[in-house]
Amino acid sequence: MTATLPLAGTRGRGRTTVVRALRRARSHPAQGAAAAVLLLWLIVIVFAPLLAPYDPLDQSAVPLEGASSAHWLGTDPAGRDVLSRVLYGARLSVPVGLVLITAAALIGTVVGLVAGFFGGWVDEVLMRFTDVVFAFPVIILAMAVAASLGPSLPNAVLAGALVWWPAYARTVRATVLSLRESDFVHANRLAGVGSLRSILVDLLPAVAGSLLVLAMLDVGAAILLLAGLSFLGLGARPPAAEWGTMISDASQYFNQWWLAVVPGLAIVTVVVAFNVLGDALRDRLDPKISTAGERS
């Protein structure tokens, strides 16, 4: 009897969590739809080899064939199945967007923590450099960096991270400036806690929520940036199945609309889903926004 109680309690908590998730999805249908879209793409990313009807590099089909029972979304100029390439493209486009945002968040977090904590000339130098990078349009600066590094997907991701970090640096610095004079920070410093430990233990957890919201909102834009670089020939190289590259290849075939529309719709669904969930996460973590929403 005693051994079954924890299991029963665990099942009860599991059912309660599921019920709460279903109720939240019913009360916020846009958020539920966005979560379902991302879950669907996650399944595609994991099981693309099982879901794709053909190898994405197989060129045995008739080129530029419309939708048919053999090729549901038609074929491209090289005779490759468009549906298979879109499914495999999710394994490339979405993860590299997450990698780009992760790298940019790491760089920006380090810069923001150091600038906000130490202040003085350290803050002045780091923030003026941040302002210089922030002054350039992201796509223009990313194009310049990617072109100088050479056209490839890893270089495009690196270029994106090198131009995307200023927003994270500013967000982290603003939070650190408001917290570094707090009583708990001073108490730990008086107790002998070093600067590095104070940054990691006292300040980093305080900025984690803001970073998570900003990252969620930026993932979709990062995927768009990488697709744009690939469209310009500065990202993934043919014959890689990547959404931006597919749209770039389709730019010469306007009559075959499915070549650009299908990967374009894939990008739109992912970007919108991340933005909707990012807004929802921001609302839940910001008590002022949540309170305003409840009053309205």
Secondary structure, DSSP 8 states (H G I E B T S, - for coil): -TTHHHHHHHHHHHHHHHHHHHHHHHH-HHHHHHHHHHHHHHHHHHHHHHH-SS-TT---S-TT--S-SS-TT-B-TTS-BHHHHHHHHHHHHHHHHHHHHHHHHHHHHHHHHHHHHH-HHHHHHHHHHHHHHHHS-HHHHHHHHHHHH-SSHHHHHHHHHHHHTHHHHHHHHHHHHHHTTSHHHHHHHHTT--HHHHIIIIIHHHHHHHHHHHHHHHHHHHHHHHHHHHHTTSSS-TTS--HHHHHHHHTT-SS-THHHHHHHHHHHHHHHHHHHHHHHHHHHH-HHHHHHHHH-
